[in-house]
Amino acid sequence: MDSEFDSQPSHLPTRERGPSAYVNWAAARQQRPLLRTDEYPLYTDAHIVAEAEHGPYRFLNAIAMPNGTVRPAVILRYELYWEFPYPDFSRTDAERYHGGTPPDEIAALASLALGVRFRAGDSTREFIPEKDPKGSPKAWTTRALPVLTLSGSFHRWVLPRVAKGQHSLELLQPLSILPDLSPPAAMSLVRSARLYQDPLWLAESEPALAWLLLVSALETAALHWRTQQEEPLVRFQTAKPDLYEALHKLQPAMAGWVAEEFKDTFGSTRRFLDFVLNFRPPEPQERPRWGGIDWSDTALERILKTVYGYRSKALHAGQPFPAPMCSAPYTQPDWPAPTEKPHGDASMSGGVWRESDIPILLHTFEYITRETLLNWWRAQAPEEGGRRA
């Protein structure tokens, strides 16, 4: 896909679209002047190996000891070719708002690509062209250091895959696709990544909230995906056929107005299911000795419907996700993988659930969420020969 900058080679447009890291990469491709380079620590509890560089973003390994604590294990070197223009206060504009800064965008995308906890800290060093080549240290502290809160005296990981093992920065390869996306696709990707990033930090202490955010991460991507596939009027007609017919007979223009006004709300459950089933991952290569889920499309759709139903109850009735689905999985030292679902009927925190009503654990859904979003991300890569350096 062509960048918005391609049609204007001599100067940047007045109001660029898309997330900051995306627009900055487009400016670098257009060989805009380098404004400065900032270094940001990326905090994580994961064991990080290797290094990587993608466009104006370089990931330097700080060789942090893998001791299970949160520390700055990666240094993000961010080359800045574009800055936010002076805002136009004549109207509200939240088109690129996601609640974070440009390095937060890269940290979230890296979190999604590697499947680990990443948080960006404040800039610690600044390099300005034609000044000290060694840079200048900075200590502008505007945010608290990230903290990973664990619950329980004898903690077992709710998300063991996130906490354990080595995670290579070579897995950042999908980041190279970012500048070839359309501005809306790039914005949806960053928002989905931000929604995926937060529950990794919450899962060990507030797993019920982590459930909500993981579902929202998929919904955000699904909304963009469905919007690209169907016109609002078609979505309205499919989701509410009787209402569409009644309005169309009453006043054809009214059906179109309603379709446009409520285009993001029609068929939310079906949109969620279709998106996940379209980009779903295969079953994991390593499976538990028992307590595994059925990974067929039919069985997975039933599980996803149950999850979405609990999401609706949590949002609209204040009923949290079932406690058994928020628990750490069971495993043994000689098992290839932990259990993927709760085992047996359960009674916890005042609730009682039959086994059939608690069909999946949070760590299994995190795997589905991450791999589905990655498959969607990779599917947007341009055809061979269409990508620009």
N, C-alpha and C positions, 0 to 999 in steps of 0.2 A: 504494500500500500504506500502511496506517496505521502510524504510528510507535508504539513502545512507550509513548511519553509521552502519547499522546492519551487513554488511558483513565484517566490520573492527572493531571488538570490542576492540582491544587493543590500537588503536590510531586514531586520526582524519586523514582523507585523505588529501593529499596535497592541492587539489583545490576542495572545497565543492561547490555544486550547490544550487541555490535557494536564496531567500531573506535572509537577515541577521537574522531577528527574527525567521525565520523557521529553519535555520541551528543551531542557538543558542538553540532552543528548543530541536532539535535532540541531541545536545551535552549534554544537561541536562538529557535527557533520558538515555544516555549512561554513566551517572554518571561521567562526566568529572569534574575536580576540579573547584570549584567556584572561578573565578578570582576577581570579585568585584560586588557590587550592587550599582546601581545609581538610584537616584530619579529625575524624570522629571515632571514638572507641565504640565498638559493638560489644555489649555485655551479653554473656551467656554462661550457662552452667555446663554446656556440652564440650566434649573433647573434639576440637577442631584441628584438621590436618590440611596440608597443601595451601596454595595461594591461588588467586585468580585476578583477571583484569578483563573488564568489559566496557568498551567505550571510554568515557571519562571517569569511570569508577574502578578503583583498584582496591583489592582486599588483601591486606598484609597480615600474615599470621604472627601474632604476638608471642607464640610459643608458651601459652599459659598452661600451667600444670593441671591435668585433669583430676581435680580433687573434689568435684561435685559442688563447688561453691560458685556463685555468680561473680565473674571477673571480666575485665576487658580482654577477650581472647583474640579479637580481630580489630585491626585499624582500617577504617574506610577512608581512603584518600579520594576526596570528591573535588574534581576539577570543575570550576564554575565558569560557564560561558553565558549564563542568562540569569537575571534576577527578576523578581516580581516587579511589574510596572507599577507606577503610582496608581492607587485605586480610584475608580470612578464611583463617587458617592451618590450619583444620581439615581441609582437603583440597587436593590439587594442582588448580589451575585455569589452564589455558593457552588458554582459549577465544579470547581476543583477542590472544594473543601472536603477534608477527610479527618480533620482533627489533629494533624501532625505536621512536621516540617519536612523539607526535602530529604535529609538523611533518614528520617523515619520511613519514608517511602522505600528507600533502598534496603533498610533493615527488615521491613515487613516482607518484601519480595525475597530477600535472602532467607528469612525464616520459613517461608513457604517452600522455596526451592530445596532447602536442606532438611526441613522437618525438625528444626530445633528452636529453642527460645533465643531470640535476638532482641536487644533494645539499643537504640542509638543514644549515646551520651552527648554532652556539649563538645564543641570543637576544642581541641587541646593545642593545635598548632596551625598557623596560617602562613602560606607562602604567597607572596605578592610578586608579580613579574618585575624584574629590574631592581629588586631589593635583595636583602640577605638570602642567598640560595639555600641556607640552612633553615630558613623559616623563623617565625617568631612564636614563642609559647603563648598560650592563652589559658585563662582560668575564669572565664565568664560562666559561672554556675547558675543556670536558670531552671534546672530540673533536678528532682531527687534521683539518687542512684536506684536502679531497679532492685527489687527484693523478691526472692522466691520464697513464699510462705508454705510450709509443710504442716499438715494436720496429723495428729495422732502421735502417741509416744513411740510406737513401733511402726515407722512409716514404710509402707509399700507404695511404689510408684503407681499412680493412676494412669500415667502415660509413660510406660517403661521404654518404649521405642524412642521417645524424645530425649530421655535422660541418659540412656546407656549407649555404649559403643562409640566408635569413631564416626565423625561426620566430615566429609571432604568438601572443601570449597570448589572442587571441580564440578560438583552438582549444581553450581550456579549457571550452567550453560543456558537454561531457558531465558536468563536475563538478556541474552543477545537478541532475543526476539522483540524486546520492548520497543525499540525505536521504529519498528516496522508495523506496529499496530495503528489503527485509527485512534484519534484522540478519545472518543467515547469508550473504545475497548480498553485502552490504557488506563483510563480513569476507573473503569469497573474492575480491572485487574488489581490496581493498587488498593481500592476499597475492600475487595475480597481478601487480599493479602493482609490488610490491617485487621480485618475481622477474624482471620485465621490466627494471626500472631497473638492477639490478646488472650484467647482461651488457653494457650499453652502455658502462660504465666499463672492463670487462675485455676487450672485444673486440679492442682494438688491441694488447694485449700477451699475453693468454691466451684466444685465440678458442675453443679446445677446451672450456674451462670455460663460455664464453659460450653455446655450443651447448646444454650441459646445462641451464643456467638458463632459456633461452628455451623449451625443451621443457617444463620444470617449470612455467613460467608458464601455458602452455596446459593442462597436466594439472590444475592447481589449479582453473582455471575450469571445465574439462570435468567434473571430479568433482562440483562443485556443480550444474552444469547437468543431468547425468545423474541425480543424486539427486532433483532436483525432478521428473523425468519418470517414474521407475520405482521401484517398491517393491523392497526388497532381495531378496525371494523371487523376483520376476520376473527380476531381474538374474542370480541364481544359476541359475535354470532355463534362461535363455538362454545363459549362458556355459559351464555345465557340466551339460548335460542328462542324461548318463549317471549322473554322481555324484548329481544331484538325484533321479533315479528310484530309485536304489539306497537312498538315505537315506530317501526318502519311504515306500518299501515296508517298510523296516526299522522306522522310527519317524517318523511324519509331523512330530512336534514337533522332531525332530532336524534336519530339513531347514531349518526356520525358524530354529533356533538358529545353524546354520552360516551361513545367509544373512545374518543380522544381524551375526555375529562378523566375517565377511570381506566385508562389503558394499562396502568401498572398493577391493577388489583384483580383483573379477571383471571380466573383459573390458576390461582397461586399454588395450590396443592399439585395440580397436574403439571404445571411448569417446573416445580421443584423435582417431581418424580422423573419427568422426561429428561431433564438436564442430567441428573445423576446417572440414570440408566444409559443415557447416550455416551457419557464420558467415564463411566464407572471403571474401576480397576479390576483386574482378575483377582481371584483369591490369593492371599499371600503364599509365597513359596514354602515358608515354615509355618506349620500348623500345630495346635496343641494336641496332646494325647486324647483329650476329651474336652467338651465345652466349646466346640467350634460351631459356627453358624453355617447354614446352607447358602452357598454363594450363587445359586441359580438366579436368573432374572426374576422369576416368579416369586421366589422366597425373599429376595432382596427388596422387591417392591412392597411386599407386605411389611417388612421391617421398617422401610422408609415411611410408609403411611402411619405406622404406630409412632415413630419418632416425630413426625410432623403434627400428629394429633397432640402429643405431649407438649410440643412447642406452643401450639395454640392455647392449651390450658394454662401454660406458664405465663404467657403474655396477657391473656384476657381474663383469666380466673384466679391468677395468683397461686396456682398449684405447681410447685416445682417438679422437675423431672424426677422420676422414681429413684429413691436412694440406692437400690441395688444396681441400677444402671450407672450410677456415679461412683461405684466402688472400684478399688484396685483389682486387677485380674488375679486369678490364682495360677500359680506355676510351681514347678519342681526343678531342681538343678539340672536334671537330665532331659528336661523337655525342650523341644526346638523353639516353642513359642508359648506365651501364656494363653489362658482361656479367652474366648472372644465374646462370650455372653455369660450372664449370671446362671448359676446352676441350681435348679430346684425352685420351689415356692419360697417366698421371702416375706418377713415382717420386720420393718425397720422404721424408726422415728414416727410411730403411730399409724403407718400405712401397711397394708397387706396386699401382696401381688401374687397372682398365679404366674408360673414360669413362662407361659405363653404370652403374657402381657409385658414382660421385661426381656425382649429378644436380643439385646445387643449391649455391650459395654462401651463406655466413652472412648477408650483407647482404640477400639475397632472402628468406631465412627470417625475418629480423627484420621485414621488411615484412609478411610473412604473419602473423607472431605479433601485431604491433601492430594491424593492421587487423582481424584476427579478434577480438581482445580488445575493441577499440573497438566493433565491430558487436554483440558480446554485451552490452557495457555499455549501448549505446543501445537495444537491444531490450528492456531492462528498464524503460524509461521508462513512467510511468503514462499511461493514455489521456488525451486532451485534456480538460481540465476537472477531472481528478482530482488534479492537482498542486497543492500548497500553496506559498505564497510562503515 
